[in-house]
Amino acid sequence: MERTPIILTSEQRNELEKFSNSGVHSVKLIKRARIILELDTSEGRKATKQEEIAKRVDVSRQTVNDAKRDFLDAESVTAFLQRKKRDTPPVPPKITGEVEAKIIALACGEVPPGCARWTLQLLADKSVELKIIDAITDMSVHRLLKKHNLSLT
């Protein structure tokens, strides 16, 4: 990684400087921009050593290496300065629209024998008992009902 120099065009340098000086972006992204500016060897600039860049920007040397690799792999400066978007959430939601509909229907339906009214815990327990969902807390039932402007009173 040391051997591949970073040579920025004036437009790229201006974009990175503007980005790092604006103060409206995440600290991580601003640090990445500053790292690339420090590594720039265009117009006769001498690249700063990675250890020194790490100290100046307050990151590890590995972060400097990673930023350099990411910059060289990126299609553009703009692509380099954006966070990667996830394709899917880390854990798919357990409460789908179908589950919501069944719990709401249950809450609107007949109260179990021996009970005066539905409670959040009773709805949660009945949902699991009827195999609508594997597990659900009373607070999740509360959020679900609140989301649809429903209450148990």
Z-matrix of the N, CA and C atoms (Angstrom, degrees):
N
C 1 1.452
C 2 1.525 1 110.94
N 3 1.311 2 117.91 1 -32.03
C 4 1.470 3 122.02 2 -179.76
C 5 1.522 4 111.78 3 -60.24
N 6 1.331 5 117.55 4 -30.78
C 7 1.452 6 121.19 5 -169.36
C 8 1.520 7 113.63 6 -81.22
N 9 1.309 8 118.62 7 -22.60
C 10 1.453 9 120.72 8 -179.11
C 11 1.525 10 108.44 9 -87.26
N 12 1.342 11 116.86 10 111.37
C 13 1.463 12 118.25 11 -178.39
C 14 1.527 13 111.76 12 -77.96
N 15 1.302 14 115.13 13 152.39
C 16 1.459 15 121.73 14 173.90
C 17 1.525 16 106.12 15 -96.45
N 18 1.313 17 116.23 16 116.83
C 19 1.467 18 121.13 17 178.70
C 20 1.521 19 106.89 18 -121.44
N 21 1.320 20 115.64 19 107.16
C 22 1.456 21 121.48 20 -176.44
C 23 1.524 22 110.65 21 -92.61
N 24 1.324 23 114.94 22 145.79
C 25 1.458 24 119.30 23 169.98
C 26 1.526 25 107.00 24 -78.96
N 27 1.315 26 116.90 25 167.30
C 28 1.473 27 119.03 26 -179.83
C 29 1.528 28 110.24 27 -64.20
N 30 1.342 29 117.26 28 -34.59
C 31 1.472 30 120.04 29 178.61
C 32 1.529 31 110.80 30 -65.97
N 33 1.347 32 115.94 31 -43.23
C 34 1.463 33 119.60 32 178.79
C 35 1.522 34 110.71 33 -63.42
N 36 1.311 35 116.43 34 -43.66
C 37 1.463 36 120.71 35 -179.99
C 38 1.528 37 110.21 36 -62.27
N 39 1.336 38 116.95 37 -45.16
C 40 1.470 39 120.37 38 178.89
C 41 1.521 40 111.16 39 -61.06
N 42 1.333 41 116.55 40 -41.86
C 43 1.464 42 120.34 41 179.58
C 44 1.528 43 110.85 42 -62.93
N 45 1.329 44 117.00 43 -44.07
C 46 1.466 45 120.76 44 179.26
C 47 1.526 46 111.65 45 -65.97
N 48 1.332 47 117.16 46 -41.36
C 49 1.468 48 120.18 47 179.00
C 50 1.518 49 111.12 48 -65.06
N 51 1.324 50 116.19 49 -44.34
C 52 1.466 51 120.37 50 178.68
C 53 1.530 52 110.40 51 -61.40
N 54 1.317 53 116.03 52 -42.71
C 55 1.462 54 121.66 53 179.97
C 56 1.523 55 111.34 54 -62.27
N 57 1.333 56 116.43 55 -46.95
C 58 1.469 57 120.01 56 -175.27
C 59 1.521 58 112.85 57 -75.40
N 60 1.324 59 118.47 58 -20.29
C 61 1.464 60 121.34 59 -179.04
C 62 1.523 61 113.83 60 -96.88
N 63 1.333 62 117.41 61 -10.52
C 64 1.463 63 119.13 62 -175.26
C 65 1.524 64 112.67 63 -74.10
N 66 1.330 65 117.82 64 -33.12
C 67 1.466 66 120.83 65 177.16
C 68 1.510 67 114.79 66 75.39
N 69 1.328 68 118.32 67 13.06
C 70 1.457 69 119.79 68 -179.27
C 71 1.537 70 112.17 69 -109.91
N 72 1.317 71 116.61 70 11.72
C 73 1.459 72 121.62 71 -178.59
C 74 1.527 73 109.46 72 -114.68
N 75 1.321 74 115.72 73 170.67
C 76 1.458 75 119.18 74 179.42
C 77 1.528 76 109.69 75 -66.64
N 78 1.311 77 115.36 76 150.45
C 79 1.463 78 121.51 77 -178.86
C 80 1.521 79 110.24 78 -59.74
N 81 1.313 80 116.92 79 -39.80
C 82 1.462 81 120.93 80 -179.18
C 83 1.525 82 111.04 81 -59.28
N 84 1.326 83 116.84 82 -45.12
C 85 1.458 84 120.24 83 -178.57
C 86 1.532 85 111.66 84 -70.41
N 87 1.316 86 116.74 85 -36.16
C 88 1.469 87 120.12 86 177.40
C 89 1.528 88 109.64 87 -64.92
N 90 1.318 89 116.97 88 -41.17
C 91 1.469 90 120.40 89 177.95
C 92 1.524 91 110.92 90 -63.40
N 93 1.313 92 117.40 91 -38.75
C 94 1.465 93 120.43 92 177.77
C 95 1.530 94 110.43 93 -62.52
N 96 1.320 95 116.52 94 -41.94
C 97 1.469 96 120.23 95 178.55
C 98 1.529 97 110.29 96 -63.56
N 99 1.332 98 116.51 97 -43.44
C 100 1.467 99 120.34 98 179.58
C 101 1.530 100 111.60 99 -63.54
N 102 1.327 101 117.03 100 -36.86
C 103 1.464 102 120.90 101 178.30
C 104 1.529 103 110.02 102 -61.03
N 105 1.311 104 116.99 103 -46.65
C 106 1.468 105 120.37 104 -178.50
C 107 1.523 106 110.24 105 -66.17
N 108 1.319 107 117.62 106 -38.41
C 109 1.469 108 120.09 107 176.81
C 110 1.528 109 110.56 108 -61.37
N 111 1.315 110 117.19 109 -39.17
C 112 1.470 111 120.96 110 179.08
C 113 1.532 112 111.48 111 -69.40
N 114 1.321 113 117.31 112 -30.51
C 115 1.466 114 121.38 113 -178.80
C 116 1.533 115 112.97 114 -83.19
N 117 1.314 116 116.92 115 -11.13
C 118 1.466 117 121.86 116 -175.77
C 119 1.525 118 111.97 117 -62.24
N 120 1.356 119 115.38 118 131.39
C 121 1.466 120 120.64 119 178.27
C 122 1.527 121 111.52 120 -116.39
N 123 1.321 122 118.21 121 14.51
C 124 1.462 123 120.64 122 -179.34
C 125 1.525 124 110.55 123 -73.00
N 126 1.325 125 115.64 124 158.86
C 127 1.468 126 123.78 125 177.15
C 128 1.529 127 112.23 126 53.17
N 129 1.311 128 117.00 127 38.90
C 130 1.458 129 121.77 128 175.40
C 131 1.512 130 115.21 129 77.07
N 132 1.323 131 118.17 130 7.02
C 133 1.470 132 120.31 131 177.79
C 134 1.514 133 109.16 132 -68.72
N 135 1.300 134 114.29 133 149.28
C 136 1.459 135 119.61 134 176.50
C 137 1.523 136 107.74 135 -102.85
N 138 1.328 137 115.67 136 129.72
C 139 1.462 138 120.30 137 -179.50
C 140 1.521 139 109.59 138 -66.46
N 141 1.300 140 115.70 139 137.94
C 142 1.454 141 121.74 140 176.09
C 143 1.514 142 108.49 141 -78.34
N 144 1.323 143 117.12 142 147.69
C 145 1.474 144 120.72 143 178.67
C 146 1.523 145 109.47 144 -65.35
N 147 1.307 146 114.56 145 146.77
C 148 1.457 147 119.82 146 -175.95
C 149 1.524 148 112.82 147 -61.39
N 150 1.323 149 117.35 148 -35.43
C 151 1.462 150 119.83 149 178.43
C 152 1.533 151 110.43 150 -63.15
N 153 1.331 152 116.01 151 -40.60
C 154 1.464 153 120.36 152 -179.42
C 155 1.529 154 111.09 153 -70.11
N 156 1.333 155 115.90 154 -38.95
C 157 1.470 156 119.54 155 177.18
C 158 1.524 157 109.59 156 -61.91
N 159 1.319 158 116.30 157 -43.04
C 160 1.464 159 120.99 158 -179.95
C 161 1.522 160 110.68 159 -58.26
N 162 1.336 161 116.90 160 -41.13
C 163 1.468 162 120.38 161 179.08
C 164 1.527 163 110.94 162 -69.26
N 165 1.334 164 117.17 163 -45.43
C 166 1.476 165 121.22 164 -178.32
C 167 1.519 166 112.32 165 -61.84
N 168 1.322 167 115.88 166 -42.41
C 169 1.464 168 120.29 167 -174.83
C 170 1.535 169 111.35 168 -90.56
N 171 1.324 170 116.17 169 -8.07
C 172 1.465 171 122.53 170 179.17
C 173 1.528 172 111.56 171 64.26
N 174 1.346 173 114.24 172 53.36
C 175 1.458 174 121.58 173 175.45
C 176 1.527 175 107.96 174 -136.86
N 177 1.306 176 116.49 175 175.23
C 178 1.465 177 120.16 176 176.64
C 179 1.528 178 109.60 177 -83.47
N 180 1.315 179 115.83 178 164.40
C 181 1.460 180 120.08 179 177.86
C 182 1.520 181 109.77 180 -65.52
N 183 1.308 182 116.70 181 -33.97
C 184 1.468 183 120.62 182 177.72
C 185 1.526 184 110.95 183 -62.37
N 186 1.330 185 117.51 184 -37.39
C 187 1.458 186 121.33 185 177.84
C 188 1.520 187 110.38 186 -63.63
N 189 1.337 188 117.00 187 -38.03
C 190 1.462 189 121.09 188 176.48
C 191 1.530 190 109.06 189 -62.82
N 192 1.325 191 117.49 190 -45.42
C 193 1.466 192 121.63 191 178.10
C 194 1.532 193 111.07 192 -61.22
N 195 1.322 194 116.01 193 -44.37
C 196 1.463 195 120.26 194 -179.14
C 197 1.525 196 111.31 195 -63.73
N 198 1.326 197 116.84 196 -43.22
C 199 1.466 198 120.85 197 179.73
C 200 1.527 199 110.41 198 -63.14
N 201 1.315 200 116.61 199 -42.00
C 202 1.462 201 120.57 200 179.24
C 203 1.531 202 110.11 201 -63.57
N 204 1.321 203 116.98 202 -46.27
C 205 1.462 204 120.76 203 179.00
C 206 1.528 205 110.89 204 -60.87
N 207 1.333 206 116.22 205 -45.17
C 208 1.462 207 120.54 206 -179.92
C 209 1.525 208 111.34 207 -62.71
N 210 1.343 209 116.93 208 -39.23
C 211 1.460 210 120.67 209 179.45
C 212 1.531 211 110.52 210 -65.23
N 213 1.309 212 116.31 211 -43.23
C 214 1.465 213 119.71 212 -179.41
C 215 1.532 214 111.44 213 -67.82
N 216 1.325 215 117.43 214 -29.63
C 217 1.463 216 121.63 215 179.31
C 218 1.529 217 113.16 216 -84.25
N 219 1.333 218 117.35 217 -19.77
C 220 1.465 219 121.38 218 -175.19
C 221 1.526 220 111.17 219 -71.69
N 222 1.325 221 114.51 220 150.09
C 223 1.460 222 120.58 221 179.00
C 224 1.524 223 111.54 222 -72.53
N 225 1.342 224 116.06 223 -32.70
C 226 1.463 225 120.66 224 -177.76
C 227 1.525 226 108.73 225 -154.91
N 228 1.325 227 114.73 226 171.15
C 229 1.469 228 119.79 227 177.02
C 230 1.522 229 109.31 228 -63.88
N 231 1.318 230 116.70 229 -40.23
C 232 1.463 231 120.94 230 -179.99
C 233 1.527 232 110.90 231 -60.65
N 234 1.328 233 116.62 232 -43.99
C 235 1.469 234 120.29 233 178.64
C 236 1.523 235 110.70 234 -63.84
N 237 1.326 236 117.29 235 -38.13
C 238 1.456 237 121.97 236 179.24
C 239 1.532 238 111.39 237 -64.81
N 240 1.321 239 117.13 238 -35.17
C 241 1.461 240 121.68 239 -174.93
C 242 1.527 241 113.72 240 -89.02
N 243 1.310 242 118.15 241 8.71
C 244 1.457 243 120.74 242 178.36
C 245 1.516 244 110.15 243 -108.67
N 246 1.326 245 114.73 244 148.15
C 247 1.458 246 119.67 245 175.21
C 248 1.513 247 109.10 246 -72.50
N 249 1.307 248 115.34 247 148.29
C 250 1.456 249 119.43 248 176.96
C 251 1.525 250 108.51 249 -73.59
N 252 1.310 251 116.30 250 136.47
C 253 1.456 252 121.42 251 177.90
C 254 1.523 253 108.69 252 -92.03
N 255 1.318 254 115.22 253 137.01
C 256 1.461 255 120.19 254 177.52
C 257 1.520 256 109.39 255 -74.83
N 258 1.322 257 116.24 256 142.83
C 259 1.458 258 120.59 257 175.22
C 260 1.526 259 110.80 258 -76.83
N 261 1.327 260 115.56 259 -38.60
C 262 1.458 261 121.06 260 -179.84
C 263 1.525 262 108.89 261 -134.47
N 264 1.315 263 117.56 262 155.02
C 265 1.462 264 118.45 263 175.60
C 266 1.521 265 109.98 264 -66.19
N 267 1.337 266 118.20 265 157.53
C 268 1.455 267 120.24 266 -177.62
C 269 1.524 268 113.10 267 -62.03
N 270 1.305 269 117.60 268 -35.33
C 271 1.460 270 121.90 269 177.98
C 272 1.526 271 106.77 270 -134.56
N 273 1.311 272 117.73 271 124.17
C 274 1.468 273 118.10 272 179.86
C 275 1.526 274 110.10 273 -64.13
N 276 1.315 275 117.72 274 144.46
C 277 1.467 276 119.89 275 -178.40
C 278 1.520 277 111.34 276 -64.74
N 279 1.330 278 115.87 277 139.54
C 280 1.460 279 120.87 278 179.29
C 281 1.524 280 110.83 279 -79.37
N 282 1.323 281 115.75 280 -32.46
C 283 1.457 282 119.60 281 -176.49
C 284 1.527 283 108.71 282 -95.00
N 285 1.308 284 115.23 283 98.69
C 286 1.460 285 121.96 284 179.75
C 287 1.532 286 109.17 285 -90.00
N 288 1.290 287 116.38 286 175.93
C 289 1.457 288 120.86 287 178.51
C 290 1.517 289 112.18 288 -60.95
N 291 1.332 290 116.05 289 -37.11
C 292 1.461 291 120.62 290 178.95
C 293 1.529 292 110.75 291 -65.16
N 294 1.328 293 116.69 292 -43.11
C 295 1.472 294 121.22 293 178.51
C 296 1.524 295 109.67 294 -63.77
N 297 1.342 296 116.32 295 -44.00
C 298 1.468 297 120.11 296 178.21
C 299 1.522 298 110.61 297 -57.00
N 300 1.329 299 116.39 298 -47.79
C 301 1.470 300 120.70 299 -178.25
C 302 1.523 301 111.45 300 -59.73
N 303 1.339 302 116.84 301 -42.20
C 304 1.461 303 120.15 302 -179.08
C 305 1.525 304 111.81 303 -67.32
N 306 1.346 305 117.13 304 -38.99
C 307 1.475 306 119.83 305 179.73
C 308 1.524 307 110.15 306 -69.69
N 309 1.322 308 117.37 307 -39.37
C 310 1.468 309 120.40 308 177.59
C 311 1.528 310 109.98 309 -64.31
N 312 1.332 311 116.55 310 -42.57
C 313 1.473 312 119.93 311 177.69
C 314 1.523 313 110.23 312 -61.98
N 315 1.315 314 116.89 313 -40.19
C 316 1.459 315 121.35 314 177.75
C 317 1.525 316 110.62 315 -62.25
N 318 1.327 317 116.84 316 -43.95
C 319 1.469 318 121.38 317 -179.35
C 320 1.528 319 111.59 318 -65.78
N 321 1.315 320 116.91 319 -31.24
C 322 1.468 321 120.91 320 -179.95
C 323 1.530 322 112.23 321 -85.09
N 324 1.314 323 115.93 322 -11.22
C 325 1.463 324 120.53 323 -176.09
C 326 1.518 325 113.52 324 -86.29
N 327 1.303 326 113.66 325 -165.37
C 328 1.464 327 122.69 326 -177.07
C 329 1.520 328 111.11 327 -66.54
N 330 1.332 329 115.75 328 137.06
C 331 1.465 330 121.98 329 178.07
C 332 1.534 331 108.22 330 -74.91
N 333 1.325 332 118.48 331 140.56
C 334 1.475 333 119.64 332 179.76
C 335 1.533 334 111.51 333 -59.98
N 336 1.322 335 116.33 334 151.04
C 337 1.474 336 119.61 335 179.29
C 338 1.530 337 110.92 336 -58.69
N 339 1.317 338 115.33 337 139.82
C 340 1.461 339 121.26 338 178.95
C 341 1.520 340 113.27 339 87.37
N 342 1.321 341 117.88 340 -0.17
C 343 1.469 342 121.48 341 179.22
C 344 1.527 343 109.41 342 -117.47
N 345 1.310 344 115.32 343 141.75
C 346 1.459 345 120.31 344 179.60
C 347 1.531 346 111.33 345 -79.17
N 348 1.348 347 116.34 346 -34.33
C 349 1.466 348 120.89 347 -179.12
C 350 1.522 349 109.05 348 -160.62
N 351 1.325 350 115.62 349 168.70
C 352 1.456 351 120.74 350 176.01
C 353 1.515 352 110.39 351 -73.99
N 354 1.319 353 116.35 352 138.41
C 355 1.464 354 121.17 353 169.69
C 356 1.525 355 106.98 354 -114.03
N 357 1.298 356 115.78 355 164.62
C 358 1.463 357 119.37 356 179.25
C 359 1.522 358 110.93 357 -60.33
N 360 1.328 359 116.31 358 -44.17
C 361 1.464 360 120.30 359 -179.57
C 362 1.522 361 110.78 360 -65.85
N 363 1.322 362 116.95 361 -39.39
C 364 1.464 363 120.80 362 178.81
C 365 1.533 364 110.57 363 -63.48
N 366 1.328 365 116.84 364 -41.38
C 367 1.466 366 120.67 365 177.12
C 368 1.532 367 111.16 366 -63.84
N 369 1.324 368 115.94 367 -42.32
C 370 1.468 369 120.23 368 179.65
C 371 1.529 370 109.92 369 -62.85
N 372 1.312 371 116.50 370 -47.63
C 373 1.463 372 120.69 371 -178.84
C 374 1.534 373 111.62 372 -63.73
N 375 1.328 374 117.18 373 -42.43
C 376 1.465 375 122.03 374 -179.22
C 377 1.531 376 110.81 375 -66.86
N 378 1.335 377 117.04 376 -35.64
C 379 1.472 378 121.60 377 178.39
C 380 1.524 379 110.62 378 -63.39
N 381 1.315 380 116.11 379 -39.44
C 382 1.467 381 120.38 380 178.26
C 383 1.529 382 109.36 381 -72.21
N 384 1.333 383 116.16 382 -43.12
C 385 1.470 384 121.03 383 -179.63
C 386 1.528 385 111.35 384 -59.93
N 387 1.333 386 117.37 385 -39.49
C 388 1.464 387 121.81 386 179.92
C 389 1.529 388 112.50 387 -83.73
N 390 1.319 389 115.58 388 3.78
C 391 1.468 390 122.99 389 178.93
C 392 1.537 391 112.63 390 59.48
N 393 1.331 392 114.86 391 34.56
C 394 1.466 393 119.65 392 173.34
C 395 1.529 394 108.78 393 -72.21
N 396 1.333 395 114.66 394 -35.40
C 397 1.461 396 121.97 395 -179.57
C 398 1.528 397 108.35 396 -149.97
N 399 1.332 398 117.04 397 154.16
C 400 1.472 399 120.73 398 -178.48
C 401 1.519 400 111.97 399 -64.07
N 402 1.334 401 115.61 400 -47.70
C 403 1.460 402 121.54 401 -178.93
C 404 1.524 403 108.22 402 -155.83
N 405 1.329 404 115.37 403 144.92
C 406 1.460 405 120.52 404 177.87
C 407 1.523 406 107.89 405 -156.23
N 408 1.322 407 116.10 406 142.94
C 409 1.460 408 120.18 407 179.09
C 410 1.522 409 110.10 408 -93.61
N 411 1.306 410 114.92 409 163.06
C 412 1.460 411 119.52 410 177.24
C 413 1.529 412 110.97 411 -63.33
N 414 1.346 413 116.86 412 -32.71
C 415 1.473 414 119.77 413 178.85
C 416 1.528 415 111.27 414 -68.97
N 417 1.324 416 117.43 415 -33.62
C 418 1.468 417 120.21 416 176.34
C 419 1.523 418 110.27 417 -66.91
N 420 1.320 419 116.36 418 -39.17
C 421 1.469 420 120.54 419 175.88
C 422 1.530 421 109.21 420 -63.54
N 423 1.339 422 116.79 421 -41.73
C 424 1.463 423 121.22 422 178.62
C 425 1.531 424 110.85 423 -59.75
N 426 1.352 425 116.99 424 -47.59
C 427 1.468 426 120.64 425 179.82
C 428 1.528 427 111.09 426 -62.63
N 429 1.330 428 115.83 427 -40.15
C 430 1.461 429 120.44 428 179.28
C 431 1.530 430 110.52 429 -61.61
N 432 1.324 431 116.96 430 -47.28
C 433 1.459 432 120.36 431 -179.48
C 434 1.524 433 111.37 432 -67.11
N 435 1.322 434 116.51 433 -39.53
C 436 1.466 435 120.99 434 179.51
C 437 1.531 436 110.62 435 -64.66
N 438 1.321 437 116.17 436 -38.47
C 439 1.468 438 122.01 437 179.49
C 440 1.529 439 110.60 438 -58.25
N 441 1.341 440 116.16 439 -33.90
C 442 1.470 441 121.76 440 -179.02
C 443 1.520 442 111.79 441 -101.51
N 444 1.335 443 116.76 442 17.05
C 445 1.467 444 123.09 443 178.20
C 446 1.535 445 112.27 444 54.37
N 447 1.319 446 115.72 445 43.18
C 448 1.449 447 121.36 446 176.96
C 449 1.523 448 108.96 447 -114.66
N 450 1.327 449 116.25 448 151.44
C 451 1.469 450 120.65 449 175.03
C 452 1.514 451 108.51 450 -139.63
N 453 1.307 452 115.44 451 164.01
C 454 1.467 453 121.14 452 -177.98
C 455 1.519 454 113.07 453 -94.02
N 456 1.304 455 118.68 454 6.55
C 457 1.471 456 119.94 455 -179.05
C 458 1.490 457 112.94 456 -89.03
